[in-house]
Structure formats: structure tokens, C-alpha cells
Amino acid sequence: MIATQPETAGSRNATLGTADWLSLAAAPTFAIMALLTCVLGVGSADAWCSSAGTSPLSGMVPMYLLMSAFHTAPWLKLISRRRGGMHQVKE
């Protein structure tokens, strides 16, 4: 039998904080990967595949851009929280 210690509110908040920071890191990471792939030409296999008549949307750069777009939800949530806080009137 494995004994576990009860979770405290502080440890649970620390875990959620770490998860929040990791979710915020996804979108910029994928955007940087798209930029590096485009600039450095790391995906040279894409050029070979595109010469075979495939779609221009089938390369690594569009994939990274789509992944970056799909992972913007935490950023939008953070922005909306901050803007919501700015419009509140303090009494």
C-alpha cells in the first residue's frame, strides 16, 4: 500500500500555476519553430514533396502556424482577464 500525503491548497495552486505557464509557452514555441523552419530551410524534405504536386499547405511551416493558432486560447484568456480587471472601477 502506498501512503500519500493530502494535497494542500498551496501545492495545488503551484501545480496549476505551472500548467498555466506551460500552456502559455506553446503558442510562441510553435511560432518560433515555424519561423526557424522557414528561414533556415530545415524542412528540405518539404521542397522534395511539394515538387510532386502536393498542396502548399502540407509543409511543416503551415503545420507549425496552425498549431500556434490552436494554442492561442490561454493567451486570449489571459488578455481578457487583464482587460476585464482594468475596466473595473475601484471604490
C-alpha positions, -999 to 999 in steps of 0.1 A, spaced: 0 0 0 13 34 -9 8 62 15 1 96 0 1 130 17 -30 151 13 -28 179 -11 -27 213 4 -42 243 -13 -7 258 -18 6 228 -37 -25 226 -59 -21 263 -68 16 258 -76 7 229 -99 -20 249 -116 4 278 -120 30 256 -136 4 242 -160 -7 277 -169 28 288 -177 34 257 -198 2 264 -218 13 299 -224 46 286 -238 31 265 -265 19 292 -290 52 312 -291 72 280 -293 53 268 -324 56 303 -340 94 303 -334 96 268 -349 76 280 -380 99 310 -384 131 289 -380 119 263 -404 110 289 -430 142 309 -426 167 281 -421 151 257 -446 153 229 -421 124 212 -438 142 204 -470 121 173 -475 91 197 -479 107 210 -511 110 175 -525 74 166 -516 60 199 -530 76 191 -564 54 160 -565 23 182 -569 11 182 -533 -7 211 -516 14 241 -505 -4 237 -471 11 203 -465 46 215 -453 60 220 -418 57 258 -417 19 258 -422 16 230 -397 35 249 -371 15 281 -378 -18 261 -373 -5 246 -341 5 281 -329 -30 294 -337 -47 265 -320 -27 271 -288 -35 308 -285 -65 302 -262 -45 306 -230 -31 339 -243 -66 351 -252 -79 341 -218 -50 360 -201 -56 391 -221 -94 391 -215 -88 386 -177 -64 416 -177 -86 438 -197 -116 429 -175 -96 439 -145 -86 472 -160 -122 483 -167 -134 478 -131 -139 509 -111 -123 509 -76 -144 524 -49 
